Amino acid sequence: MSIASVFAIEGLTIITPTGKVLVQNTNLALGSDEVALLVGPSGSGKSTIIKLLSGLLEDDKEPWKIEGMLRHGEQQYDLSEDRCDVGGLVFQNYALFDDLTAAANLGIALDHADRPDPTLVEHTLNLLADIDPNQTIASSSGGQRQRIAIARTLLANRPLLLFDEPNAGLDPYTAQRLGILIRDLCRRMGRPALIVAHHVDDLLPLVDKVYLLDPHNHKLQTIPVNREAVDNALLAAGKANPEPELLDHPQPQQVKGSWEQHLTPHSAKRWFLRYLQEYFWILWGAPMMLLYIFSGAAILGFVIMWFGFNYDLLGDAARSFVHDEALKGIGFIEVNIGVPLIVCILMIARNNAIITADLGNRVLSSQFLAMRNLHVPGQIYITSAIMVNMLVGGIILVAASLAISGLTAFYTWQMIFPAQPFELWQEHFFRAMLPGTKGGDKLIWVVVKVLLSSAAGGWVAIRSGLTRKDSVIAVNYAIARSIILGVTATLIVHAGIAVIVY
């Protein structure tokens, strides 16, 4: 078919950081509503081209060598210097945000994109007819997840659609339906699509052109759009045989909510607030977390008071003689040392595991890459929400735990000295924390210890979670490392300040 090119790449060269040439001085052109297949052996560089066009080629650690010019309408990119993200990518594993509902997955893309025209929203709605906006990603079938991922990419409003192995594992009927869906979207929206695929039989009748990435001469070659020509070309280039992934069929269900109300653009800032609320609940607001922390504080209040007085070295008479000073010392240790330390250790051991597991899963499932492709500053939103909750939560949990441990200490003291009034306990327990005393003048250091240990623990958890993950085992190792380093940092902070200040 004859269509004026709206996308044209000239002189494209891609060389990996290790010096391997993937593509060398080749060209690619797509018309306004063309659907093109990109085929070639595994490792030839197909996915690298997709990453380049979607702005996801990682070159922050070791530089890639990229050359070439990309023209899109009146825009022109020098690929050797400019980061180009003209393509909206539908990931092979969908990279949906599993902590968000179906509607929220689309909403976060919508709020970070240019305002869509009504036609784009209409095309999106057509994909979602059997999906409840409020259903979770976990409860969605494989086909529904695929259509949510496509709809999310449409709402990102990029001029080029990119698909990475969209038909992997699909039966012929479902694969053909998917191909029809992609072709119809491109025709109606006037946007081109580039599809990377290994299994092409069901897609060939629906595409306009086929590009072969030949690993021998590192060129993109157009080949006839028929099965025999593609098979021969792939065999000549060394056809790969990737393992398929299973995918469920779409399961129709009754729609319980209206999609239209979910597809109205809002301020992008609401997503930071949403993650702030999410991590508030996860990191310190959940009832089980509060029970966990407050139980530790209550146990500490009992243990310090009980064993502070129930010793038999001097007998009952000596215990009564040293009562006032012992109570003062117990109060000082509990408030300035014991409770802040135990609460920070418990909080950081738990939260570091959660944070690292959460971020590690997002890295492993390409969620952060999807956010980048959607122009969503996801890492900033999530890491900022985590740090704010670690700092604020640490202060609030320690303050509440001091009250609980103090109450437990009082009732334990009453069991030991049942005839003594509350006023006596209050006078001496807090005597070392009064203004003008050594403890009272340095209570601010309790706050400093909590903030420093919370910040150190949060930083360790975030760094451990965001490192590259290639497997679940890597996530597990990161969790263990995060707990060990976070607790160690907490012990060092508290011990160091205690030695210096007190």
C-alpha positions as CSV (number, residue, x, y, z in Angstrom):
1,M,0.0,0.0,0.0
2,S,1.2,3.5,-0.7
3,I,1.2,5.7,2.4
4,A,3.3,8.8,3.0
5,S,5.8,8.1,5.7
6,V,5.1,9.8,9.0
7,F,8.0,8.0,10.8
8,A,11.3,7.7,9.1
9,I,14.6,6.5,10.7
10,E,17.7,7.0,8.6
11,G,21.2,5.7,9.2
12,L,20.3,3.9,12.4
13,T,23.3,2.2,14.1
14,I,23.1,0.5,17.5
15,I,26.3,-0.8,19.2
16,T,26.1,-2.3,22.7
17,P,28.4,-1.2,25.6
18,T,30.4,-4.4,25.0
19,G,31.0,-3.4,21.3
20,K,28.6,-5.8,19.7
21,V,27.0,-4.4,16.6
22,L,23.2,-4.9,16.5
23,V,22.1,-2.5,13.8
24,Q,24.4,-0.7,11.3
25,N,23.4,2.2,9.0
26,T,19.9,1.0,8.3
27,N,16.5,2.6,7.6
28,L,12.9,2.2,8.7
29,A,9.8,4.0,7.5
30,L,6.1,3.8,8.7
31,G,3.0,5.4,7.2
32,S,0.3,7.1,9.1
33,D,-1.7,4.0,9.9
34,E,0.6,1.2,8.9
35,V,1.1,-1.9,10.9
36,A,4.6,-3.4,10.6
37,L,6.1,-6.6,11.9
38,L,9.7,-6.7,13.1
39,V,11.1,-10.2,13.0
40,G,14.5,-11.8,13.4
41,P,16.4,-14.3,15.4
42,S,16.6,-13.9,19.2
43,G,19.4,-11.6,20.3
44,S,19.5,-9.8,16.9
45,G,18.4,-6.5,18.4
46,K,14.6,-6.3,17.9
47,S,13.8,-5.5,21.5
48,T,16.6,-2.9,21.6
49,I,15.0,-1.0,18.7
50,I,11.7,-1.1,20.6
51,K,13.4,0.2,23.8
52,L,15.2,2.9,21.8
53,L,11.9,4.2,20.3
54,S,10.1,4.1,23.6
55,G,12.9,5.9,25.5
56,L,13.8,3.0,27.7
57,L,17.3,2.0,26.4
58,E,19.4,1.9,29.6
59,D,22.6,3.8,29.1
60,D,23.2,5.3,32.5
61,K,25.8,2.8,33.6
62,E,27.6,1.9,30.4
63,P,27.0,4.0,27.2
64,W,25.5,2.5,24.1
65,K,26.6,3.9,20.7
66,I,23.6,5.2,18.9
67,E,23.5,7.0,15.6
68,G,20.8,8.0,13.2
69,M,18.1,10.5,12.5
70,L,14.4,10.1,13.3
71,R,11.8,12.2,11.6
72,H,8.2,12.4,12.8
73,G,6.2,15.1,11.0
74,E,8.0,18.3,11.6
75,Q,10.0,16.9,14.5
76,Q,13.5,15.6,14.1
77,Y,15.6,13.7,16.6
78,D,19.4,13.1,16.4
79,L,19.4,9.7,18.1
80,S,23.1,10.1,19.0
81,E,22.1,13.0,21.3
82,D,18.4,13.1,21.9
83,R,16.3,10.8,24.0
84,C,13.5,9.7,21.8
85,D,10.3,8.3,23.3
86,V,7.8,8.7,20.5
87,G,6.6,5.2,21.0
88,G,4.1,4.0,23.6
89,L,5.0,0.4,24.5
90,V,2.8,-2.5,25.4
91,F,5.1,-4.8,27.3
92,Q,5.1,-8.5,26.8
93,N,4.3,-9.1,30.5
94,Y,2.0,-6.0,30.4
95,A,3.8,-4.3,33.3
96,L,0.5,-3.4,34.9
97,F,0.6,-1.7,38.4
98,D,-0.8,-4.5,40.5
99,D,-1.4,-2.3,43.5
100,L,-3.9,-0.2,41.4
101,T,-7.3,-1.1,40.1
102,A,-8.0,-1.4,36.4
103,A,-9.3,2.2,36.3
104,A,-6.4,3.6,38.3
105,N,-3.9,1.9,35.9
106,L,-5.5,4.0,33.1
107,G,-6.0,7.1,35.3
108,I,-2.3,7.4,36.1
109,A,-1.4,7.3,32.4
110,L,-4.1,9.8,31.5
111,D,-3.1,12.3,34.2
112,H,0.5,12.4,32.9
113,A,-0.3,12.7,29.2
114,D,-1.5,15.4,26.9
115,R,-5.3,15.8,27.2
116,P,-6.7,13.2,24.8
117,D,-9.3,13.9,22.2
118,P,-12.8,12.3,22.6
119,T,-12.0,9.9,19.8
120,L,-9.1,8.4,21.6
121,V,-11.2,7.9,24.8
122,E,-13.9,6.3,22.7
123,H,-11.4,3.8,21.2
124,T,-10.1,3.1,24.7
125,L,-13.6,2.4,26.0
126,N,-14.2,-0.1,23.3
127,L,-11.4,-2.2,24.7
128,L,-12.9,-2.2,28.2
129,A,-16.5,-3.3,27.6
130,D,-16.4,-6.4,29.8
131,I,-14.0,-5.0,32.5
132,D,-15.2,-3.6,35.8
133,P,-13.2,-0.4,36.4
134,N,-12.8,-1.2,40.1
135,Q,-11.5,-4.8,39.7
136,T,-8.0,-5.6,40.7
137,I,-5.3,-6.6,38.3
138,A,-4.9,-9.9,40.1
139,S,-8.6,-10.8,39.5
140,S,-8.4,-9.9,35.8
141,S,-8.0,-12.6,33.2
142,G,-5.0,-12.7,30.9
143,G,-6.9,-11.3,28.0
144,Q,-8.3,-8.5,30.2
145,R,-4.9,-7.6,31.4
146,Q,-3.7,-7.4,27.8
147,R,-6.5,-5.0,26.8
148,I,-6.0,-2.9,30.0
149,A,-2.3,-2.6,29.0
150,I,-3.2,-1.6,25.4
151,A,-5.8,0.9,26.7
152,R,-3.2,2.4,29.1
153,T,-0.7,2.8,26.3
154,L,-3.3,4.5,24.1
155,L,-4.1,7.0,26.8
156,A,-0.4,7.9,27.0
157,N,-1.2,9.5,23.7
158,R,2.1,8.7,21.8
159,P,2.2,9.0,18.0
160,L,3.6,5.4,17.6
161,L,2.3,2.2,19.1
162,L,4.9,-0.5,20.0
163,F,4.1,-4.1,20.9
164,D,6.6,-6.6,22.3
165,E,5.6,-10.2,21.6
166,P,1.8,-9.4,22.0
167,N,0.7,-12.9,20.7
168,A,3.2,-15.0,22.7
169,G,1.4,-18.1,23.9
170,L,-2.0,-17.2,22.3
171,D,-4.0,-19.8,20.4
172,P,-4.5,-18.9,16.7
173,Y,-8.0,-17.6,17.1
174,T,-7.1,-15.2,19.9
175,A,-3.9,-14.2,18.2
176,Q,-5.8,-13.3,15.1
177,R,-8.4,-11.3,17.1
178,L,-5.5,-9.4,18.7
179,G,-4.1,-8.6,15.3
180,I,-7.4,-7.4,14.1
181,L,-7.7,-5.2,17.2
182,I,-4.3,-3.6,16.6
183,R,-5.0,-3.1,12.9
184,D,-8.4,-1.5,13.5
185,L,-7.0,0.8,16.2
186,C,-4.3,2.0,13.8
187,R,-6.7,2.6,11.0
188,R,-9.2,4.5,13.1
189,M,-6.6,6.6,15.0
190,G,-4.3,7.1,12.0
191,R,-1.3,5.9,14.0
192,P,1.3,3.4,13.0
193,A,2.3,0.3,15.0
194,L,5.5,-1.7,15.1
195,I,5.1,-5.3,16.4
196,V,8.0,-7.4,17.5
197,A,7.0,-11.1,17.2
198,H,8.4,-14.5,16.7
199,H,5.2,-16.3,15.9
200,V,3.8,-14.4,12.9
201,D,1.4,-16.8,11.1
202,D,-1.8,-15.2,12.5
203,L,-0.5,-11.6,12.2
204,L,0.8,-11.7,8.6
205,P,-2.7,-11.4,7.0
206,L,-3.3,-8.2,9.0
207,V,0.0,-6.2,8.6
208,D,1.1,-3.9,5.9
209,K,4.9,-4.7,5.8
210,V,7.4,-6.9,7.4
211,Y,10.9,-5.9,8.5
212,L,13.6,-8.5,9.0
213,L,16.6,-7.6,11.2
214,D,19.3,-9.7,9.6
215,P,22.1,-10.5,12.2
216,H,24.6,-11.1,9.5
217,N,24.6,-7.6,7.8
218,H,22.8,-5.8,10.7
219,K,20.3,-4.3,8.3
220,L,16.5,-3.9,8.4
221,Q,15.2,-5.5,5.2
222,T,11.6,-5.4,3.9
223,I,10.4,-8.8,2.8
224,P,7.1,-9.8,1.2
225,V,4.1,-10.1,3.5
226,N,3.5,-13.8,3.1
227,R,4.3,-16.8,5.2
228,E,6.7,-18.5,2.8
229,A,8.9,-15.4,2.4
230,V,9.0,-14.8,6.1
231,D,9.9,-18.4,7.0
232,N,12.6,-18.5,4.4
233,A,14.1,-15.3,5.6
234,L,14.0,-16.4,9.2
235,L,15.5,-19.8,8.4
236,A,18.3,-18.1,6.4
237,A,19.0,-15.8,9.4
238,G,18.9,-18.5,11.9
239,K,15.4,-18.8,13.2
240,A,15.0,-18.8,17.0
241,N,12.4,-20.9,18.9
242,P,11.4,-19.0,22.1
243,E,9.3,-20.8,24.7
244,P,5.7,-19.6,24.7
245,E,4.0,-18.1,27.7
246,L,0.5,-19.2,28.6
247,L,-2.3,-16.6,28.4
248,D,-5.9,-16.9,29.5
249,H,-8.7,-16.2,27.2
250,P,-10.8,-13.1,27.9
251,Q,-13.6,-13.9,30.2
252,P,-16.7,-11.6,29.7
253,Q,-18.3,-10.3,32.9
254,Q,-21.0,-7.9,33.8
255,V,-19.7,-4.3,34.0
256,K,-20.4,-2.9,37.4
257,G,-19.1,0.6,37.0
258,S,-19.0,3.3,34.3
259,W,-15.6,3.8,32.6
260,E,-16.4,7.3,31.5
261,Q,-16.1,8.8,35.0
262,H,-12.7,7.2,35.4
263,L,-11.3,8.6,32.2
264,T,-11.5,12.3,33.1
265,P,-8.0,13.9,33.4
266,H,-7.1,15.2,36.9
267,S,-4.0,16.8,38.4
268,A,-1.0,14.5,38.2
269,K,-0.1,15.5,41.8
270,R,-2.9,13.3,43.1
271,W,-0.8,10.2,42.4
272,F,1.9,11.2,44.9
273,L,-0.9,11.7,47.5
274,R,-2.3,8.3,46.5
275,Y,1.1,6.6,47.0
276,L,1.6,8.6,50.2
277,Q,-1.7,7.1,51.5
278,E,-0.9,3.6,50.3
279,Y,2.5,3.6,52.1
280,F,1.0,5.2,55.2
281,W,-1.2,2.1,55.6
282,I,1.5,-0.4,54.7
283,L,4.4,1.1,56.7
284,W,2.8,2.2,59.9
285,G,-0.9,2.7,59.9
286,A,-2.1,-1.0,59.6
287,P,-3.5,-2.5,62.8
288,M,-1.1,-5.4,62.7
289,M,1.8,-3.0,62.5
290,L,0.6,-1.1,65.4
291,L,0.0,-4.3,67.4
292,Y,3.5,-5.4,66.6
293,I,5.2,-2.2,67.6
294,F,3.1,-1.5,70.7
295,S,3.5,-5.1,71.9
296,G,7.3,-4.6,71.8
297,A,7.0,-1.3,73.7
298,A,4.7,-2.9,76.4
299,I,7.0,-5.8,76.9
300,L,10.0,-3.5,77.2
301,G,8.2,-1.4,79.8
302,F,7.4,-4.5,81.9
303,V,10.9,-6.1,81.6
304,I,12.9,-2.9,82.5
305,M,10.7,-2.2,85.5
306,W,10.3,-5.7,86.7
307,F,13.9,-6.7,86.5
308,G,15.1,-3.2,87.5
309,F,13.6,-3.8,91.0
310,N,13.2,-7.6,91.4
311,Y,16.8,-8.4,92.2
312,D,17.8,-10.2,95.4
313,L,21.4,-9.0,95.9
314,L,20.6,-6.4,98.5
315,G,17.2,-7.7,99.8
316,D,13.9,-5.8,100.3
317,A,15.3,-3.2,102.6
318,A,18.0,-2.2,100.2
319,R,15.5,-2.2,97.3
320,S,13.3,0.3,99.2
321,F,16.4,2.4,100.1
322,V,17.5,2.8,96.4
323,H,13.9,3.1,95.1
324,D,13.9,6.8,94.1
325,E,17.2,6.7,92.3
326,A,16.5,3.4,90.6
327,L,13.1,4.6,89.4
328,K,14.8,7.8,88.0
329,G,17.4,5.6,86.2
330,I,14.8,3.2,84.8
331,G,12.8,6.1,83.4
332,F,15.9,7.7,81.9
333,I,16.9,4.5,80.1
334,E,13.4,3.6,79.0
335,V,12.7,7.0,77.4
336,N,16.1,7.9,76.1
337,I,17.5,4.6,75.1
338,G,15.3,1.5,75.3
339,V,12.0,2.4,73.6
340,P,13.4,4.4,70.7
341,L,15.9,1.6,70.0
342,I,13.5,-1.3,70.1
343,V,10.8,0.6,68.1
344,C,13.3,1.6,65.4
345,I,14.7,-2.0,65.2
346,L,11.2,-3.5,64.9
347,M,10.0,-0.9,62.4
348,I,13.0,-1.0,60.1
349,A,13.3,-4.8,60.2
350,R,9.6,-5.1,59.0
351,N,9.4,-2.1,56.7
352,N,12.7,-2.8,55.0
353,A,11.5,-6.2,54.0
354,I,8.2,-4.8,52.7
355,I,9.8,-1.9,50.8
356,T,12.5,-4.0,49.2
357,A,10.0,-6.7,48.2
358,D,7.6,-4.1,46.8
359,L,10.2,-2.2,44.8
360,G,12.0,-5.4,43.7
361,N,8.7,-6.8,42.3
362,R,8.1,-3.5,40.4
363,V,11.6,-3.7,39.0
364,L,11.3,-7.4,38.1
365,S,7.9,-6.9,36.4
366,S,9.0,-3.8,34.4
367,Q,6.6,-1.5,36.2
368,F,9.1,1.3,36.6
369,L,10.0,1.1,32.9
370,A,6.3,1.3,32.1
371,M,6.0,4.4,34.2
372,R,8.9,6.0,32.4
373,N,7.4,5.2,29.1
374,L,4.1,6.8,30.3
375,H,6.0,9.9,31.5
376,V,5.0,9.0,35.1
377,P,7.7,10.0,37.6
378,G,6.9,6.8,39.5
379,Q,10.2,6.4,41.3
380,I,10.0,9.9,42.6
381,Y,6.4,9.4,43.7
382,I,7.0,6.1,45.4
383,T,10.4,6.7,47.0
384,S,9.3,10.1,48.3
385,A,6.1,8.6,49.8
386,I,8.2,5.9,51.4
387,M,10.7,8.3,53.0
388,V,8.0,10.7,54.2
389,N,6.1,7.8,55.9
390,M,9.3,6.3,57.4
391,L,10.2,9.6,59.0
392,V,6.8,10.7,60.1
393,G,5.8,7.2,61.1
394,G,9.0,6.7,63.1
395,I,8.4,9.8,65.2
396,I,4.7,9.0,65.8
397,L,5.3,5.3,66.6
398,V,8.1,6.1,69.1
399,A,6.0,8.8,70.8
400,A,3.0,6.4,71.1
401,S,5.3,3.6,72.2
402,L,6.7,5.8,75.0
403,A,3.3,6.4,76.3
404,I,2.5,2.6,76.2
405,S,5.7,1.5,77.7
406,G,5.4,4.2,80.4
407,L,1.9,2.9,81.2
408,T,3.1,-0.7,81.4
409,A,6.0,0.4,83.5
410,F,3.6,2.1,86.0
411,Y,1.4,-0.9,86.4
412,T,4.4,-3.2,86.8
413,W,5.8,-0.8,89.5
414,Q,2.4,-0.9,91.2
415,M,2.6,-4.7,91.4
416,I,6.0,-4.4,93.1
417,F,5.0,-1.5,95.4
418,P,1.2,-1.8,95.7
419,A,1.0,0.7,98.6
420,Q,2.7,3.6,96.8
421,P,0.7,6.3,95.0
422,F,0.9,7.2,91.4
423,E,2.4,10.6,92.2
424,L,5.5,9.0,93.7
425,W,6.1,7.0,90.5
426,Q,5.5,10.1,88.3
427,E,7.8,12.3,90.4
428,H,10.8,10.0,90.1
429,F,10.2,8.2,86.8
430,F,10.3,11.4,84.9
431,R,12.8,13.2,87.1
432,A,15.7,12.8,84.8
433,M,13.7,14.3,81.9
434,L,12.7,17.6,83.5
435,P,14.0,20.8,82.0
436,G,17.4,21.7,83.3
437,T,18.4,18.1,83.8
438,K,20.8,16.1,81.7
439,G,18.1,14.0,80.2
440,G,15.6,16.8,79.8
441,D,18.0,19.0,77.9
442,K,18.9,16.2,75.5
443,L,15.5,14.8,74.7
444,I,15.9,16.3,71.2
445,W,18.5,13.7,70.6
446,V,15.8,11.0,70.8
447,V,14.1,12.7,67.8
448,V,17.4,12.9,66.0
449,K,18.1,9.2,66.6
450,V,14.7,8.2,65.3
451,L,14.9,10.5,62.2
452,L,18.4,9.4,61.3
453,S,17.7,5.7,61.7
454,S,14.4,5.9,59.8
455,A,16.1,7.8,57.0
456,A,19.1,5.3,56.9
457,G,16.7,2.3,57.0
458,G,14.5,3.8,54.3
459,W,17.5,4.6,52.1
460,V,18.9,1.1,52.4
461,A,15.5,-0.4,51.6
462,I,15.0,1.8,48.5
463,R,18.5,1.2,47.2
464,S,18.2,-2.6,47.7
465,G,14.8,-2.6,46.0
466,L,15.7,-0.6,43.0
467,T,18.8,-2.5,42.0
468,R,18.4,-4.7,38.9
469,K,16.4,-7.9,39.5
470,D,16.6,-10.8,37.1
471,S,14.7,-13.4,39.2
472,V,12.7,-13.9,42.4
473,I,15.9,-15.2,44.0
474,A,17.5,-11.8,43.4
475,V,14.5,-10.2,45.1
476,N,14.9,-12.5,48.1
477,Y,18.6,-11.7,48.5
478,A,17.8,-8.0,48.3
479,I,15.2,-8.4,51.1
480,A,17.7,-10.2,53.4
481,R,20.4,-7.6,52.6
482,S,18.0,-4.7,53.3
483,I,17.0,-6.1,56.7
484,I,20.6,-6.7,57.8
485,L,22.0,-3.4,56.6
486,G,18.9,-1.4,57.9
487,V,19.1,-2.9,61.4
488,T,22.9,-2.5,61.5
489,A,22.6,1.1,60.5
490,T,19.9,1.6,63.3
491,L,22.2,0.1,65.9
492,I,25.1,2.2,64.9
493,V,23.1,5.4,64.9
494,H,21.6,4.8,68.4
495,A,24.8,3.5,69.9
496,G,26.9,6.3,68.4
497,I,24.5,9.1,69.6
498,A,24.1,7.5,73.0
499,V,27.9,7.4,73.5
500,I,28.5,10.9,72.2
501,V,25.5,12.7,73.9
502,Y,25.1,10.8,77.2
